[in-house]
Each structure stands twice: as structure tokens, then as C-alpha cells.
């Protein structure tokens, strides 16, 4: 993980720190919760004393969606998502420049997630899942939420990179 010194405002840093902790906790919860329906599905296939629950497949899928999106959010926070180490050893200024270039693409991608993710959510606002009868907008909200969180996390990284290029760090 590349970290830079002073660029981002302290408030943004604190918000991102707390948000990162909350997301890490929610990721742990979503992975832990997914174990229950998947285990029920497996045991219901091979034993007769556990009924075959239909809703378990939907719950497992929904938890998987959130686990993937939460993991992607944390990866942007840590600078490990959307990263290819073509130039593994660069000077701090060159690394900051590469952070700004790659970060601009992450910001574009985040804006796509916010904009079209919101349309995706609006599409599902009055729909419910077939089996568990859960409101689908709660699942579709993962996309615009991820976009907003990526914007926050990536802006901190880019402000730090700008500080390095200015010589503040």
C-alpha cells in the first residue's frame, strides 16, 4: 500500500478511516452470513431431515454481491484494486504521477457506478425478489454506494499524490 503524507484534508482522512473500518466489518458480516444459506443448501441436498429451502440461494447470491462490492471498496482504499504493477520501482514523484493518471480512470469508473448504478436502483425500486420477497433496490444500491465510496477513497489518494508533486510531502 502506497501512502503519502499531508495532501488530503484531515476531515476526509478521518471519514475515510472510519468508513474503511465500517466496510471491513460489513464485509466480515456478509461473508459470515453467506455461510449459513450455503451450508443449508449443501445439507439439504444430502440429508432428508433438512428441507430444501428455496430462499437460501437468493440470500447467498445477495450476500455475495455485497461481499464483492465491499471488497472492491476496500481494495480502492488500499490502492490494490485496478492496479497493474508495470513499473514496480519508481521515485516518489513518478509514483504520484502514476497515481494521478490511474486514479483519474478510477474516478471515471466510480462516476459511471454512481450515475448508472442509480438508474439501476431506480429500475428495481418497486420490484421484489421472487423467492425471498426482498426489495431488490436494497441489492441494487450496492453499485451507487460503491461508486460514492470509491470517489471518497480515491480523492484522498489523489490529493496525497498532488501533495507529493508539489513537494509538500
Buried (B, 14 or more C-beta within 10 A) or exposed (E): EBEBEBBBEEEBBEEBEEBBEEBBEBBEBBBEBBEEBBEBBEEBEEEEEBEEBEBBBBBBBBBBBBBBBBBBBBBBBBBEBBBEEEEEEBEEEEBBBBBBEBBEEBBEBBBEBBEEBBEBBEEBEEEEBEEBEBBBBEBBBBBBBBBBBBBBBBBBBBBBBBBBBEEEB
